[in-house]
Each structure stands twice: as structure tokens, then as C-alpha cells.
Amino acid sequence: MKNDVENFISKRSWIIMAALALTGQIAWAVENAWFNTFVFDTITPDPRPVAWMVAASAITATLTTLLMGTLSDRTKSRWGRRKPYILIGYVLWGLSTILFPMVSYIKVASMAVVMVVVADSIMTFFGSTANDAAFNAWTADIATSSNRGRVEGVLNFSLFLAQIVSMVAAGMLIDSFGYFIFFYSLGGIVMLIGLVAGSLLQDAPAIESDEPRPPFWQEFTELFKIDVLKENKNLFILLLFIMVSNIGMQVSLPYLIVYLENFVGVTKTEFSIIGGSVMLGSAIFAIPFGILADRWNKKRMIAVAIIVSSLGGILLSIVKTLPLLALTGLLWQAFFTAAGIASVAWLKDLLPEQNRGKFLGIRMIFWIAIPMVIGPWLGSTLIQNFGIPTFTNAEAGFIPVPIIFQVGSMIALLSLIPLGYIQRRKNT
């Protein structure tokens, strides 16, 4: 069976994987960074709406991935298990991205804040259905332990390339043409690639079980039973590590561009250059890290990466020149991403074969929902208490200050505690 799965990863499948991963990661990168600056620049400088938007999006992504991942595990259609969700989801994801900036036409700030949260959540529903639930489950379906690191390497190369494209192109496009042209272009690309690549995608052969599957809601609620935790102890401890480390990152990441632009004095175009350089350097470093994680001690490598990343975050908070911002940003992001590559590859090795889509939904609770609720809330609280008062469009708010990076880095270091409790096994 393993040889059949390995042979299934044809050249065509690698190309489709890269195209969908790249397009999806561009869309997520824009949502994670530029949606927040859009709110700050066009609606209000109050940090709380950004925290609300990130939290609502995270909860939507998690619930969507849990439900749609479980549903895709059970789907039997002439298109396959994952393909319908990928194809239709990407098209609607692109359309909702095109419509997103329309909220700026609402002149009442309070109503605009509500609608921006709603619009972001709608876009997230389609994105999570297509990418987080179906696409990620598909990549797990067609990979094995022997090539999991290479698959993660391709996916994370797409992630880095997407970050470079979104950062470099985004800042320059927004400075030159404004937010509307930028979002129209992005949405159109997502729709086009999703339609073409999704149509060409082939599902992996389903693994049949002699035992009938339980009803949908019974299968869904089984995820939260204590027996499931006991049977997958290492998996859940690894998820705790992912949760704590991502909380630390989310304290500052949603406010990064706002901080650099308004506290340090970096323009969007300058940020594009810095961000592109950081992502390029991260790709050069972190992709080989993910591949080597298949052969070396993942636990030790992840611990070192988290320590260096936290140091980089603290140093980033005390420098202001472009070269030093790029260097410290590289340490912060490259080593955090390297830890992420190794931990996700490790996580996918621990997923039960019959329920990968469902357990990838569980991952979203620890990787997205909890970190993106707690982290931005902590960041917003720090900004409100220590930030610099400001006004935008007659709306009061605060400019982020360095403490968000310092606190976030200290929280990330706490993730070493659950990491230490994971029992070592072969190749881990």
C-alpha cells in the first residue's frame, strides 16, 4: 500500500500541490498581514477590532476545518473525497476576497467594524474548507513517513514564495494603486488557479475499512472523548507545544506592519523589501531544516529553533535601521518557521490513517483558534496600556510599541515545557 501511495505522487500531482499551496498561502498571508493594515488605515486605529477580526477568523477556520475535514473523510463522490471541496472552495474563496474591501464604503465606524469581521469570517470559511480541511488532508493522503518531509518541504517552499510575493507585491501595489486593485488582483488569481488546478487534481485511493463508519455527529464528537486523548498522547502533547509557541507569535504578528509603519517609520514599500528579504532568507534556511528533520532528532531541533526565534523577536523590538530589522526579522521568522516545518511533519506522522481530515481539524484548535484568540487579545491589551495615542479618520486608537515582541517571545519559550514531555520514539 505504501508503494502505491508513493507512486501516486506523480509530476502532475507535485505541480498541482505546489500551485494550490502557493495560491492558498498568498491568500492567507494577505489576510494575516494586510487585512489588519486595511482596518487601521481605512476604518479605525483602535487595536481591538484587529483582535476581534483575527479571533473571529480563527474560530471560523477551526470550526470549518473540524466539520468539513470530517465531512471530506466520509465523502464518496465521482469527483473523489477531497476534490469537490478544493475546487469549489478555492473559487468562492477568491470571490469573497474580491468583495472584502467593499466594507470601507460604510461610513459609520462601528458598523464598518462589524462588517469587516463578518466579511473576513466568510472568506475564512471558504478558505478553510478548500485549504485547511480538504487540501491539507489530500497532501496527507498521498504522502508516507518516508516522503513526508519532502512533501512538507514543497508545501513550505510554497509558503515562503507566497510570503515573498504577498509582501513584496502587496506593499508596492497598495502604495501605487490602493487596496481595491490589490484585493481584486488577489481574488482573481485565487479563483483562476483554484479552478484550473482543482479540476486537474486526482484524489488518492481511499483506505477501506471492514468496520462501518459511525454517524457523522458521533464521529465528530468522538474527537473530544478522553479515550481519544489517551490513544494519541504524543500527538496531543505536540499540539500543546504548537499552541503555546503560536500564542507567542500571535501577540505581535497581527500588528507587525502597523508597528513598523507607525512606530519605526517604515513605509509599505520598504516593508515589502524587508519582508521579502526575510522570507527569502527563511526559505533558504528552513526548507532544508524540514527535510533534515526526517533524519535527525526532531525534538532537539525544534527546541533550538524556538530559542533562537525568541531571541530574534526580542532583538527585533530594539532595532530601527532597515538592515538590522531585516537581520533580526530573519532570526525571528526563519527559526520559528523551521520549528513549524519539523513539528507539522512530525504531527502528520502521528495522525491516524482513517481520520486524517478529522484530526487536522483538531490541529486547528491548537494551531489557529486558541493562539489567534489569546495572542492578539494580549497584544491589543498591551498596546492599549503601553501604546502611543493616535487618531485616524477622527477615530482614536494606539500605535503598537516594542513590548508586544518581548512578551510574545517570552511566551514562545514556554512552549519548551510541553515539548520536553513528548516521549521519544524512532525518528523523533
TAVENSUL-V390248 format. One line per field, one symbol per residue. ss: DSSP state (@ for helix, = for strand, . for the rest). phi: phi as a letter, one per 30 degrees, with the letter a starting at -180 (. if undefined). psi: psi as a letter, one per 30 degrees, with the letter a starting at -180 (. if undefined). A space follows every 10 residues. Layout:
# TAVENSUL-V390248
ss->???
phi->???
psi->???
This chain:
# TAVENSUL-V390248
ss->.@@@@@@@.. @@@@@@@@@@ @@@@@@@@@@ @@@@@@@@@@ @@....@@@@ @@@@@@@@@@ @@@@@@@@@@ @@@@...... ..@@@@@@@@ @@@@@@@@@@ @@@@@...@@ @@@@@@@@@@ @@@@@@@@@@ @@@@@@@@@@ @......@@@ @@@@@@@@@@ @@@@@@@@@@ @@@@@@@.@@ @@@@@@@@@@ @@@@@@@@@@ .......... .....@@@@@ @@@@.@@@@@ @.@@@@@@@@ @@@@@@@@@@ ..@@@@@@@@ @@@@...@@@ @@@@@@@@@@ @@@@@@@@@@ @@.....@@@ @@@@@@@@@@ @@@@@@.... .@@@@@@@@@ @@@@@@@@@@ @@@@@@@@@@ ..@@@@@@@@ @@@@@@@@@@ @@@@@@@@@@ @@@@@@.=== ==..=====. ..@@@@@@@@ @@@.@@@@@@ ........
phi->.ddddddddd edddddeddd dddddddddd ddcddddedd dcbadddded dddddddddd dddddddddd ddecdbbddj dceedddddd ddddddddde dedddddded dddddddddd ddddeddddd cddddddddd dccbedbddd dddddddddd dddddddddd edddddbjdd edddddddde dddddddddd dcddedddcd cdddeedddd dddcdddddd dbeddddddd edddddeedd dcedcedddd dccdjddddd dedddddddd dddddddeed ddddccdeed dddddddddd dddddedccb dedddddddd dddddddddd ddddddeddc ddedbddddd deedddccdd ddcdeddddd dddddbdcda bbhicdabdd beeddddddd dedddddded cdddbeib
psi->eeeeeeffil eeeeeeeeee eeeeeeeeee efefeeeeee efdkgkfeee eeeeeeeeee eeeeeeefee eeefkjlffa eeeeeeeeee efeeefeefe fffffkfjee eeeeeeeeee eeeeeeeeee eedeeeeeee egllefgeee eeeeefeeee eeeeeeeeee eeeeeeflee eeeeeeeeee eeeeeeeeef kkllkkjkkf kkklleeeee fffgkfeeee fheeeeeeee eeeeefeeef eeefgeeeee efeegkleee eeeeeeeeee eeeeefeeee effffajeee eeeeeeeeee eeeeeefglf leeeeeeeee eeeeeeeeee eeeeeeefff kkefheeeff eeeeefeeee efeeeeeeee eeeefflkkl kkhgkkakkl lffeeeeeee eeffffeeef fkkkakg.
